[in-house]
Amino acid sequence: MDFMQAIWLAIIQGLSEFLPISSSAHLILPSEILGWPDQGLTFDIAVHVGSLVAVITYFRQDLTVLSQAWLDSVFQRRQTPESHLAWYILLATVPAAVIGLLFSHYIEANLRSMAVIAFTTIFFALLLGWADRRGGGHRSIDQFSWQTALIVGIAQVLALIPGTSRSGITITAALALGFNRETAARFSFLMAIPIIMLSGGYKGLQLVETPSVDWSLIALGTVLSATTAYLCIKVFLKVVQRVGMMPFVIYRLLLGTLLVGLIYSQSG
């Protein structure tokens, strides 16, 4: 992988990690269309670290408040709306963390085909469109309960299937539960922090077997992914209430159609 490939892959990761458009669907295209090599585990971890830095930086004030409230609830038994939200975010992380740990090898071996990604890209686009038209309610983030957080967390399990989009399926679930678009996106992004940390830690353990690392590419990928992801979060949260999810639904449908076309062209 050269520098130009690293630049594009880092930008793709930064955008697709938080937009409801599926990072796995986008990362498969350069290799299938342009013949680019797989970016490798080390670079994959680097761009995810960049995404993590971006979301922590953007929500740093919220995280400070939530962390302090959570600590107070643990050590001083003081319960507040902020401590409840912190617990709900942790609860929502559990299903995907457990299923991911148990079935990650099976998913990697059996569900990373272009056919699966094409199907999930289209199917979950339609589901997001349905939720956006049906949902987009008036419930705010302080109206989350352990039940709604768990439902969104269970929905996040589906993101283990390539092409689903972690942000897409969690936003879909929150919208279907009657939360407004900004709340659905905000809770989805906050949920991303523990799950990216867990995923990065798990992948990091596999680096022991990695023989060599090009640190210049790693640094480039981390910085570009962080910058792109930060701008993506900032813009998305500002415009999502106004534009809704339909532009992303249409984009996913077009992307899924492109993938189906590639499948047929390769089979022919």
Backbone as CSV, one residue per row, in Angstrom:
resi,resn,N_x,N_y,N_z,CA_x,CA_y,CA_z,C_x,C_y,C_z
1,MET,0.841,-1.194,0.000,0.000,0.000,0.000,0.882,1.252,0.000
2,ASP,0.627,2.141,-0.969,1.424,3.354,-1.042,0.731,4.501,-0.319
3,PHE,1.352,5.684,-0.347,0.829,6.821,0.410,-0.538,7.274,-0.111
4,MET,-0.720,7.294,-1.435,-1.996,7.738,-1.983,-3.127,6.786,-1.587
5,GLN,-2.855,5.505,-1.615,-3.853,4.534,-1.177,-4.171,4.712,0.307
6,ALA,-3.141,4.962,1.097,-3.347,5.178,2.533,-4.201,6.414,2.783
7,ILE,-3.968,7.473,2.014,-4.746,8.706,2.163,-6.221,8.441,1.902
8,TRP,-6.513,7.785,0.771,-7.904,7.540,0.423,-8.589,6.595,1.406
9,LEU,-7.901,5.545,1.812,-8.497,4.592,2.747,-8.763,5.236,4.106
10,ALA,-7.871,6.108,4.557,-8.076,6.793,5.840,-9.270,7.737,5.765
11,ILE,-9.404,8.443,4.649,-10.544,9.355,4.475,-11.847,8.566,4.404
12,ILE,-11.831,7.459,3.670,-13.026,6.611,3.581,-13.433,6.107,4.957
13,GLN,-12.455,5.641,5.740,-12.750,5.153,7.082,-13.301,6.265,7.959
14,GLY,-12.682,7.444,7.903,-13.140,8.554,8.737,-14.569,8.955,8.444
15,LEU,-14.949,8.946,7.180,-16.310,9.299,6.793,-17.304,8.185,7.102
16,SER,-16.959,6.967,6.716,-17.931,5.880,6.786,-18.086,5.295,8.188
17,GLU,-17.190,5.604,9.110,-17.333,5.104,10.477,-18.559,5.693,11.150
18,PHE,-18.876,6.958,10.873,-19.959,7.625,11.586,-21.162,7.969,10.713
19,LEU,-20.970,8.087,9.407,-22.131,8.233,8.539,-22.807,6.871,8.385
20,PRO,-24.133,6.847,8.209,-24.833,5.551,8.130,-24.733,4.918,6.747
21,ILE,-23.488,4.700,6.270,-23.296,4.239,4.892,-22.435,2.982,4.797
22,SER,-21.940,2.460,5.904,-21.181,1.201,5.953,-19.736,1.337,5.482
23,SER,-18.822,1.235,6.431,-17.398,1.313,6.096,-16.939,0.082,5.329
24,SER,-17.460,-1.103,5.675,-17.012,-2.321,5.001,-17.401,-2.315,3.529
25,ALA,-18.580,-1.745,3.205,-18.992,-1.667,1.804,-18.052,-0.770,1.015
26,HIS,-17.571,0.293,1.650,-16.695,1.226,0.943,-15.264,0.716,0.846
27,LEU,-14.811,0.031,1.871,-13.430,-0.441,1.861,-13.217,-1.612,0.904
28,ILE,-14.323,-2.247,0.499,-14.180,-3.358,-0.445,-14.019,-2.858,-1.883
29,LEU,-14.519,-1.637,-2.147,-14.512,-1.134,-3.516,-13.107,-0.895,-4.085
30,PRO,-12.189,-0.249,-3.333,-10.850,-0.037,-3.916,-10.156,-1.329,-4.334
31,SER,-10.331,-2.384,-3.519,-9.671,-3.647,-3.868,-10.357,-4.326,-5.048
32,GLU,-11.695,-4.224,-5.114,-12.426,-4.899,-6.182,-12.327,-4.157,-7.513
33,ILE,-12.398,-2.831,-7.468,-12.407,-2.041,-8.698,-11.002,-1.672,-9.151
34,LEU,-10.149,-1.262,-8.199,-8.817,-0.763,-8.539,-7.707,-1.783,-8.288
35,GLY,-8.079,-2.900,-7.652,-7.081,-3.925,-7.394,-6.106,-3.578,-6.288
36,TRP,-6.504,-2.673,-5.390,-5.626,-2.298,-4.285,-5.447,-3.470,-3.321
37,PRO,-4.279,-3.586,-2.706,-4.065,-4.654,-1.725,-4.822,-4.372,-0.436
38,ASP,-5.054,-5.418,0.323,-5.669,-5.253,1.636,-4.790,-4.355,2.500
39,GLN,-5.421,-3.442,3.252,-4.637,-2.468,4.012,-3.904,-3.077,5.195
40,GLY,-4.304,-4.266,5.616,-3.621,-4.932,6.712,-4.170,-4.544,8.070
41,LEU,-3.924,-5.407,9.050,-4.478,-5.224,10.388,-3.941,-3.977,11.066
42,THR,-2.655,-3.705,10.921,-2.053,-2.555,11.603,-2.669,-1.245,11.129
43,PHE,-2.808,-1.086,9.825,-3.406,0.133,9.291,-4.884,0.218,9.683
44,ASP,-5.556,-0.911,9.705,-6.960,-0.952,10.109,-7.120,-0.446,11.539
45,ILE,-6.237,-0.874,12.420,-6.277,-0.401,13.804,-5.980,1.091,13.871
46,ALA,-5.014,1.541,13.060,-4.617,2.956,13.082,-5.783,3.867,12.717
47,VAL,-6.510,3.524,11.651,-7.617,4.395,11.241,-8.774,4.326,12.237
48,HIS,-8.933,3.192,12.904,-9.967,3.112,13.943,-9.562,3.925,15.172
49,VAL,-8.280,3.939,15.476,-7.795,4.807,16.559,-8.063,6.262,16.201
50,GLY,-7.856,6.617,14.947,-8.157,7.969,14.505,-9.622,8.320,14.706
51,SER,-10.515,7.401,14.349,-11.947,7.608,14.562,-12.269,7.762,16.037
52,LEU,-11.605,6.965,16.870,-11.823,7.040,18.312,-11.371,8.386,18.863
53,VAL,-10.212,8.852,18.430,-9.717,10.165,18.865,-10.701,11.253,18.473
54,ALA,-11.272,11.143,17.273,-12.209,12.153,16.786,-13.459,12.229,17.646
55,VAL,-14.066,11.079,17.934,-15.326,11.088,18.683,-15.100,11.482,20.138
56,ILE,-13.961,11.095,20.721,-13.643,11.504,22.087,-13.403,13.010,22.142
57,THR,-12.696,13.524,21.150,-12.429,14.961,21.111,-13.715,15.765,20.959
58,TYR,-14.578,15.310,20.058,-15.810,16.060,19.814,-16.718,16.055,21.051
59,PHE,-16.813,14.921,21.708,-17.719,14.799,22.855,-16.972,14.910,24.190
60,ARG,-15.833,15.586,24.200,-14.998,15.612,25.404,-15.732,16.207,26.608
61,GLN,-16.534,17.238,26.398,-17.252,17.834,27.523,-18.333,16.891,28.034
62,ASP,-19.069,16.278,27.118,-20.087,15.299,27.514,-19.445,14.135,28.259
63,LEU,-18.300,13.678,27.755,-17.643,12.525,28.372,-17.123,12.848,29.769
64,THR,-16.651,14.071,29.961,-16.205,14.478,31.296,-17.357,14.420,32.291
65,VAL,-18.494,14.963,31.886,-19.681,14.969,32.751,-20.173,13.542,33.001
66,LEU,-20.261,12.748,31.932,-20.758,11.379,32.064,-19.821,10.521,32.916
67,SER,-18.524,10.699,32.724,-17.548,9.912,33.500,-17.622,10.241,34.987
68,GLN,-17.700,11.532,35.300,-17.795,11.936,36.702,-19.090,11.440,37.319
69,ALA,-20.185,11.541,36.570,-21.471,11.073,37.087,-21.453,9.565,37.296
70,TRP,-20.814,8.849,36.380,-20.733,7.391,36.524,-19.909,7.012,37.750
71,LEU,-18.787,7.684,37.953,-17.952,7.414,39.131,-18.711,7.726,40.419
72,ASP,-19.468,8.820,40.420,-20.269,9.163,41.601,-21.323,8.100,41.874
73,SER,-21.888,7.534,40.809,-22.911,6.505,41.003,-22.313,5.214,41.553
74,VAL,-21.058,4.958,41.221,-20.389,3.737,41.689,-19.899,3.889,43.122
75,PHE,-19.227,4.993,43.412,-18.556,5.126,44.703,-19.364,5.897,45.740
76,GLN,-20.281,6.738,45.295,-21.077,7.517,46.249,-22.562,7.196,46.170
77,ARG,-22.932,6.265,45.301,-24.329,5.861,45.122,-25.223,7.045,44.755
78,ARG,-24.673,8.015,44.051,-25.437,9.185,43.648,-25.925,8.985,42.222
79,GLN,-27.246,8.939,42.072,-27.832,8.695,40.763,-28.370,9.994,40.159
80,THR,-27.969,10.266,38.948,-28.398,11.463,38.229,-28.765,11.059,36.799
81,PRO,-29.437,11.941,36.046,-29.697,11.620,34.636,-28.425,11.326,33.852
82,GLU,-27.343,12.011,34.197,-26.074,11.780,33.498,-25.495,10.402,33.829
83,SER,-25.589,10.006,35.096,-25.079,8.676,35.463,-25.912,7.583,34.811
84,HIS,-27.228,7.797,34.724,-28.088,6.822,34.044,-27.676,6.678,32.585
85,LEU,-27.426,7.811,31.914,-27.035,7.763,30.511,-25.712,7.023,30.340
86,ALA,-24.767,7.258,31.247,-23.481,6.562,31.179,-23.676,5.049,31.295
87,TRP,-24.521,4.631,32.229,-24.810,3.208,32.386,-25.503,2.653,31.144
88,TYR,-26.403,3.433,30.553,-27.113,2.967,29.366,-26.156,2.765,28.195
89,ILE,-25.175,3.646,28.057,-24.188,3.502,26.986,-23.377,2.220,27.180
90,LEU,-22.989,1.966,28.423,-22.251,0.726,28.715,-23.122,-0.500,28.471
91,LEU,-24.390,-0.428,28.890,-25.312,-1.550,28.678,-25.498,-1.820,27.192
92,ALA,-25.627,-0.766,26.406,-25.836,-0.924,24.967,-24.631,-1.542,24.271
93,THR,-23.473,-1.485,24.909,-22.247,-2.032,24.326,-22.141,-3.538,24.518
94,VAL,-22.773,-4.057,25.577,-22.583,-5.455,25.969,-22.971,-6.454,24.882
95,PRO,-24.162,-6.363,24.255,-24.530,-7.396,23.275,-23.519,-7.553,22.144
96,ALA,-23.116,-6.438,21.518,-22.176,-6.523,20.403,-20.806,-7.013,20.866
97,ALA,-20.395,-6.610,22.067,-19.096,-7.043,22.587,-19.078,-8.559,22.790
98,VAL,-20.145,-9.101,23.360,-20.206,-10.544,23.629,-20.300,-11.341,22.339
99,ILE,-21.236,-10.955,21.465,-21.415,-11.686,20.207,-20.178,-11.545,19.324
100,GLY,-19.591,-10.354,19.311,-18.388,-10.155,18.524,-17.243,-11.039,18.986
101,LEU,-17.085,-11.168,20.296,-16.024,-12.008,20.843,-16.240,-13.479,20.492
102,LEU,-17.496,-13.911,20.531,-17.805,-15.322,20.306,-17.783,-15.708,18.830
103,PHE,-18.185,-14.786,17.965,-18.407,-15.162,16.566,-17.566,-14.375,15.562
104,SER,-16.582,-13.612,16.029,-15.800,-12.794,15.104,-15.090,-13.637,14.045
105,HIS,-14.548,-14.774,14.431,-13.833,-15.615,13.466,-14.780,-16.178,12.416
106,TYR,-15.977,-16.571,12.847,-16.971,-17.097,11.900,-17.389,-16.011,10.915
107,ILE,-17.614,-14.806,11.430,-18.030,-13.698,10.570,-16.940,-13.374,9.555
108,GLU,-15.688,-13.314,10.015,-14.577,-13.015,9.119,-14.453,-14.067,8.020
109,ALA,-14.721,-15.324,8.379,-14.520,-16.414,7.427,-15.689,-16.593,6.465
110,ASN,-16.893,-16.207,6.869,-18.074,-16.572,6.088,-18.948,-15.415,5.600
111,LEU,-18.803,-14.235,6.173,-19.753,-13.167,5.861,-19.115,-11.927,5.239
112,ARG,-17.895,-12.040,4.759,-17.231,-10.868,4.189,-17.267,-10.873,2.665
113,SER,-18.183,-11.633,2.082,-18.282,-11.670,0.629,-18.970,-10.413,0.111
114,MET,-18.729,-10.103,-1.164,-19.364,-8.936,-1.749,-20.872,-9.125,-1.846
115,ALA,-21.327,-10.361,-2.006,-22.757,-10.620,-2.087,-23.455,-10.259,-0.773
116,VAL,-22.849,-10.648,0.336,-23.415,-10.311,1.643,-23.436,-8.805,1.840
117,ILE,-22.330,-8.146,1.504,-22.239,-6.698,1.692,-23.241,-5.963,0.803
118,ALA,-23.427,-6.441,-0.438,-24.405,-5.818,-1.326,-25.813,-5.942,-0.759
119,PHE,-26.156,-7.136,-0.258,-27.494,-7.353,0.300,-27.735,-6.483,1.525
120,THR,-26.788,-6.490,2.464,-26.989,-5.718,3.689,-26.992,-4.221,3.423
121,THR,-26.184,-3.779,2.457,-26.167,-2.358,2.107,-27.555,-1.904,1.644
122,ILE,-28.199,-2.711,0.812,-29.519,-2.356,0.292,-30.610,-2.566,1.339
123,PHE,-30.592,-3.716,2.002,-31.656,-4.039,2.959,-31.700,-3.041,4.109
124,PHE,-30.548,-2.747,4.690,-30.537,-1.838,5.834,-30.704,-0.382,5.410
125,ALA,-30.492,-0.083,4.129,-30.854,1.240,3.606,-32.370,1.405,3.635
126,LEU,-33.074,0.388,3.187,-34.539,0.430,3.195,-35.072,0.506,4.621
127,LEU,-34.430,-0.214,5.540,-34.860,-0.185,6.935,-34.629,1.200,7.545
128,LEU,-33.498,1.815,7.216,-33.222,3.169,7.700,-34.241,4.161,7.140
129,GLY,-34.573,4.019,5.860,-35.569,4.897,5.261,-36.924,4.740,5.921
130,TRP,-37.311,3.501,6.213,-38.582,3.249,6.903,-38.591,3.885,8.283
131,ALA,-37.508,3.696,9.034,-37.436,4.241,10.390,-37.452,5.758,10.378
132,ASP,-36.783,6.353,9.381,-36.733,7.809,9.314,-38.112,8.390,8.999
133,ARG,-38.855,7.738,8.115,-40.190,8.226,7.760,-41.188,7.952,8.887
134,ARG,-41.028,6.792,9.529,-41.950,6.428,10.606,-41.562,7.109,11.917
135,GLY,-40.232,7.193,12.126,-39.712,7.704,13.391,-39.465,9.189,13.329
136,GLY,-38.268,9.591,13.730,-37.995,11.019,13.795,-38.925,11.693,14.778
137,GLY,-39.146,11.009,15.915,-40.079,11.504,16.921,-39.516,12.641,17.744
138,HIS,-40.057,12.793,18.928,-39.694,13.935,19.773,-38.986,13.517,21.067
139,ARG,-38.695,12.221,21.210,-38.006,11.787,22.426,-36.559,12.267,22.398
140,SER,-36.090,12.779,23.534,-34.728,13.308,23.631,-33.845,12.336,24.388
141,ILE,-32.568,12.686,24.503,-31.601,11.741,25.053,-31.839,11.457,26.535
142,ASP,-32.476,12.397,27.261,-32.754,12.148,28.671,-33.961,11.228,28.863
143,GLN,-34.586,10.793,27.762,-35.703,9.869,27.839,-35.306,8.433,27.528
144,PHE,-34.009,8.202,27.398,-33.544,6.822,27.271,-33.774,6.078,28.576
145,SER,-34.095,4.811,28.464,-34.237,3.929,29.615,-33.334,2.726,29.383
146,TRP,-33.231,1.861,30.367,-32.386,0.688,30.162,-32.977,-0.206,29.078
147,GLN,-34.309,-0.205,28.940,-34.930,-1.034,27.910,-34.605,-0.521,26.506
148,THR,-34.754,0.800,26.307,-34.468,1.338,24.969,-32.978,1.242,24.639
149,ALA,-32.130,1.459,25.636,-30.689,1.337,25.406,-30.328,-0.096,25.023
150,LEU,-30.973,-1.061,25.674,-30.683,-2.460,25.368,-31.151,-2.822,23.967
151,ILE,-32.301,-2.295,23.555,-32.787,-2.555,22.198,-31.811,-2.010,21.158
152,VAL,-31.341,-0.779,21.366,-30.366,-0.196,20.441,-29.069,-1.005,20.473
153,GLY,-28.687,-1.482,21.661,-27.488,-2.303,21.786,-27.615,-3.629,21.063
154,ILE,-28.794,-4.238,21.132,-29.022,-5.488,20.406,-28.978,-5.235,18.900
155,ALA,-29.533,-4.091,18.482,-29.469,-3.742,17.062,-28.022,-3.600,16.607
156,GLN,-27.158,-3.107,17.488,-25.752,-2.925,17.138,-25.069,-4.252,16.803
157,VAL,-25.599,-5.349,17.323,-25.045,-6.665,17.011,-25.074,-6.913,15.502
158,LEU,-26.138,-6.436,14.845,-26.267,-6.644,13.404,-25.133,-5.988,12.633
159,ALA,-24.500,-4.967,13.229,-23.403,-4.281,12.555,-22.175,-5.162,12.416
160,LEU,-22.151,-6.296,13.113,-21.054,-7.241,12.931,-21.096,-7.867,11.542
161,ILE,-22.278,-7.833,10.905,-22.402,-8.336,9.543,-21.910,-7.244,8.594
162,PRO,-20.911,-7.503,7.798,-20.363,-6.474,6.900,-21.443,-5.870,6.004
163,GLY,-21.374,-4.549,5.840,-22.329,-3.850,4.997,-23.488,-3.241,5.748
164,THR,-23.644,-3.602,7.020,-24.796,-3.124,7.787,-24.637,-1.658,8.165
165,SER,-23.474,-1.270,8.670,-23.158,0.062,9.205,-23.572,0.147,10.661
166,ARG,-22.569,0.286,11.531,-22.844,0.378,12.960,-23.683,1.605,13.289
167,SER,-23.273,2.757,12.760,-24.058,3.955,13.039,-25.436,3.859,12.394
168,GLY,-25.484,3.267,11.197,-26.759,3.160,10.496,-27.790,2.354,11.253
169,ILE,-27.405,1.189,11.762,-28.382,0.317,12.421,-28.761,0.847,13.802
170,THR,-27.819,1.483,14.512,-28.176,2.026,15.824,-29.053,3.276,15.683
171,ILE,-28.778,4.103,14.676,-29.651,5.251,14.414,-31.031,4.763,13.989
172,THR,-31.075,3.722,13.150,-32.353,3.146,12.734,-33.173,2.701,13.936
173,ALA,-32.540,1.982,14.853,-33.247,1.492,16.037,-33.755,2.639,16.899
174,ALA,-32.927,3.650,17.109,-33.334,4.782,17.937,-34.478,5.561,17.298
175,LEU,-34.429,5.740,15.990,-35.516,6.424,15.290,-36.817,5.638,15.409
176,ALA,-36.721,4.319,15.254,-37.906,3.477,15.348,-38.521,3.523,16.747
177,LEU,-37.705,3.815,17.755,-38.189,3.920,19.133,-38.766,5.302,19.437
178,GLY,-38.732,6.200,18.455,-39.355,7.509,18.621,-38.437,8.631,19.037
179,PHE,-37.120,8.394,19.012,-36.176,9.458,19.348,-35.960,10.350,18.122
180,ASN,-35.689,11.633,18.385,-35.459,12.535,17.260,-34.110,12.226,16.610
181,ARG,-33.908,12.765,15.425,-32.732,12.398,14.639,-31.430,12.773,15.324
182,GLU,-31.367,13.959,15.914,-30.127,14.376,16.568,-29.812,13.489,17.761
183,THR,-30.836,13.126,18.537,-30.630,12.241,19.681,-30.177,10.866,19.229
184,ALA,-30.813,10.339,18.175,-30.432,9.026,17.651,-28.969,9.021,17.227
185,ALA,-28.541,10.072,16.527,-27.155,10.158,16.080,-26.200,10.340,17.251
186,ARG,-26.565,11.196,18.195,-25.693,11.462,19.334,-25.481,10.205,20.174
187,PHE,-26.558,9.475,20.457,-26.421,8.254,21.247,-25.600,7.219,20.484
188,SER,-25.798,7.151,19.167,-25.028,6.222,18.350,-23.538,6.541,18.416
189,PHE,-23.190,7.826,18.346,-21.781,8.219,18.376,-21.166,7.957,19.748
190,LEU,-21.917,8.224,20.810,-21.408,7.942,22.151,-21.209,6.444,22.350
191,MET,-22.119,5.645,21.787,-21.969,4.186,21.847,-20.722,3.713,21.117
192,ALA,-20.286,4.491,20.121,-19.128,4.077,19.328,-17.856,4.029,20.163
193,ILE,-17.780,4.852,21.206,-16.528,4.963,21.969,-16.135,3.645,22.624
194,PRO,-16.998,3.035,23.452,-16.565,1.770,24.058,-16.413,0.643,23.058
195,ILE,-17.250,0.600,22.016,-17.157,-0.521,21.090,-15.902,-0.419,20.226
196,ILE,-15.500,0.806,19.841,-14.259,0.961,19.077,-13.052,0.638,19.962
197,MET,-13.120,1.039,21.230,-12.031,0.718,22.160,-11.877,-0.790,22.318
198,LEU,-13.000,-1.487,22.477,-12.948,-2.944,22.640,-12.451,-3.618,21.368
199,SER,-12.965,-3.163,20.223,-12.544,-3.747,18.953,-11.065,-3.490,18.696
200,GLY,-10.626,-2.256,18.972,-9.218,-1.926,18.779,-8.311,-2.722,19.694
201,GLY,-8.742,-2.905,20.945,-7.954,-3.693,21.882,-7.839,-5.143,21.457
202,TYR,-8.969,-5.689,20.974,-8.972,-7.085,20.520,-8.053,-7.268,19.308
203,LYS,-8.155,-6.343,18.350,-7.296,-6.427,17.168,-5.839,-6.171,17.541
204,GLY,-5.633,-5.302,18.548,-4.276,-5.004,18.970,-3.545,-6.225,19.488
205,LEU,-4.281,-7.134,20.106,-3.666,-8.363,20.603,-3.114,-9.214,19.465
206,GLN,-3.717,-9.054,18.276,-3.262,-9.843,17.129,-2.002,-9.267,16.487
207,LEU,-1.617,-8.056,16.897,-0.443,-7.426,16.297,0.860,-8.105,16.680
208,VAL,0.789,-8.955,17.685,2.000,-9.665,18.105,2.579,-10.449,16.934
209,GLU,1.677,-10.913,16.057,2.113,-11.727,14.927,2.478,-10.882,13.704
210,THR,2.349,-9.552,13.804,2.672,-8.690,12.671,4.178,-8.438,12.619
211,PRO,4.843,-8.812,11.540,6.305,-8.747,11.501,6.881,-7.336,11.449
212,SER,6.318,-6.459,10.626,6.896,-5.135,10.461,5.792,-4.099,10.299
213,VAL,6.119,-2.858,10.620,5.133,-1.786,10.574,5.752,-0.579,9.888
214,ASP,5.027,-0.001,8.922,5.453,1.242,8.282,4.821,2.382,9.079
215,TRP,5.608,2.966,9.994,5.059,3.936,10.932,4.636,5.233,10.247
216,SER,5.225,5.548,9.107,4.793,6.755,8.395,3.367,6.598,7.874
217,LEU,3.042,5.425,7.350,1.682,5.169,6.886,0.703,5.100,8.054
218,ILE,1.157,4.546,9.162,0.304,4.453,10.352,-0.047,5.847,10.859
219,ALA,0.952,6.707,10.946,0.720,8.075,11.420,-0.196,8.836,10.461
220,LEU,0.058,8.685,9.167,-0.769,9.342,8.160,-2.219,8.887,8.261
221,GLY,-2.421,7.589,8.361,-3.775,7.055,8.442,-4.497,7.513,9.692
222,THR,-3.807,7.543,10.813,-4.424,7.955,12.077,-4.855,9.417,12.029
223,VAL,-3.964,10.289,11.557,-4.266,11.721,11.519,-5.396,12.026,10.539
224,LEU,-5.332,11.449,9.355,-6.368,11.712,8.355,-7.724,11.165,8.779
225,SER,-7.730,9.960,9.345,-8.981,9.379,9.819,-9.590,10.221,10.938
226,ALA,-8.755,10.676,11.870,-9.241,11.498,12.983,-9.811,12.817,12.477
227,THR,-9.103,13.468,11.568,-9.555,14.761,11.049,-10.861,14.621,10.281
228,THR,-10.915,13.631,9.395,-12.119,13.417,8.590,-13.309,13.040,9.464
229,ALA,-13.078,12.150,10.429,-14.171,11.712,11.297,-14.690,12.863,12.150
230,TYR,-13.800,13.702,12.651,-14.227,14.842,13.479,-15.116,15.787,12.671
231,LEU,-14.681,16.137,11.461,-15.474,17.018,10.608,-16.796,16.371,10.240
232,CYS,-16.762,15.071,10.022,-17.969,14.330,9.674,-18.997,14.405,10.797
233,ILE,-18.574,14.156,12.027,-19.484,14.216,13.183,-20.064,15.621,13.319
234,LYS,-19.199,16.615,13.222,-19.624,18.006,13.404,-20.684,18.407,12.389
235,VAL,-20.447,18.086,11.126,-21.389,18.467,10.078,-22.672,17.637,10.183
236,PHE,-22.516,16.350,10.411,-23.674,15.451,10.443,-24.669,15.862,11.521
237,LEU,-24.191,16.149,12.734,-25.083,16.516,13.826,-25.776,17.856,13.572
238,LYS,-25.146,18.719,12.785,-25.744,20.021,12.504,-26.854,19.939,11.457
239,VAL,-26.695,19.037,10.504,-27.638,19.025,9.383,-28.661,17.898,9.437
240,VAL,-28.455,16.910,10.304,-29.297,15.722,10.257,-30.753,16.024,10.581
241,GLN,-31.007,16.964,11.511,-32.384,17.291,11.823,-33.096,17.911,10.625
242,ARG,-32.345,18.619,9.813,-32.954,19.333,8.681,-33.099,18.442,7.456
243,VAL,-32.067,17.667,7.125,-32.104,16.891,5.883,-32.624,15.470,6.086
244,GLY,-32.587,14.969,7.327,-33.043,13.613,7.572,-32.068,12.575,7.038
245,MET,-32.541,11.334,6.923,-31.687,10.215,6.530,-31.826,9.824,5.068
246,MET,-32.788,10.411,4.369,-33.050,9.967,3.003,-31.865,10.114,2.043
247,PRO,-31.042,11.178,2.133,-29.872,11.224,1.242,-28.950,10.019,1.421
248,PHE,-28.811,9.558,2.672,-27.950,8.409,2.945,-28.611,7.110,2.488
249,VAL,-29.936,7.054,2.595,-30.680,5.894,2.098,-30.482,5.761,0.597
250,ILE,-30.663,6.862,-0.127,-30.506,6.845,-1.586,-29.073,6.475,-1.963
251,TYR,-28.110,7.050,-1.251,-26.705,6.752,-1.538,-26.419,5.268,-1.336
252,ARG,-26.937,4.696,-0.244,-26.712,3.273,0.026,-27.348,2.398,-1.045
253,LEU,-28.531,2.766,-1.500,-29.192,1.994,-2.547,-28.368,2.017,-3.834
254,LEU,-27.818,3.172,-4.169,-26.971,3.272,-5.356,-25.693,2.451,-5.185
255,LEU,-25.109,2.525,-3.986,-23.888,1.759,-3.707,-24.168,0.265,-3.779
256,GLY,-25.276,-0.166,-3.182,-25.639,-1.580,-3.226,-25.869,-2.053,-4.644
257,THR,-26.496,-1.207,-5.460,-26.723,-1.550,-6.863,-25.399,-1.687,-7.606
258,LEU,-24.445,-0.799,-7.306,-23.112,-0.896,-7.912,-22.436,-2.211,-7.542
259,LEU,-22.555,-2.599,-6.277,-21.952,-3.858,-5.835,-22.601,-5.051,-6.527
260,VAL,-23.926,-5.012,-6.687,-24.616,-6.089,-7.399,-24.122,-6.162,-8.842
261,GLY,-23.941,-4.991,-9.458,-23.411,-4.960,-10.817,-22.022,-5.570,-10.910
262,LEU,-21.184,-5.283,-9.918,-19.846,-5.878,-9.918,-19.896,-7.383,-9.764
263,ILE,-20.825,-7.863,-8.940,-20.965,-9.307,-8.742,-21.333,-9.994,-10.061
264,TYR,-22.299,-9.411,-10.763,-22.737,-10.011,-12.026,-21.654,-9.931,-13.100
265,SER,-20.908,-8.830,-13.111,-19.852,-8.700,-14.112,-18.733,-9.704,-13.880
266,GLN,-18.448,-9.987,-12.602,-17.396,-10.946,-12.284,-17.859,-12.380,-12.550
267,SER,-19.157,-12.638,-12.310,-19.670,-13.994,-12.538,-19.828,-14.294,-14.017
268,GLY,-20.036,-13.205,-14.801,-20.175,-13.387,-16.246,-18.816,-13.602,-16.899
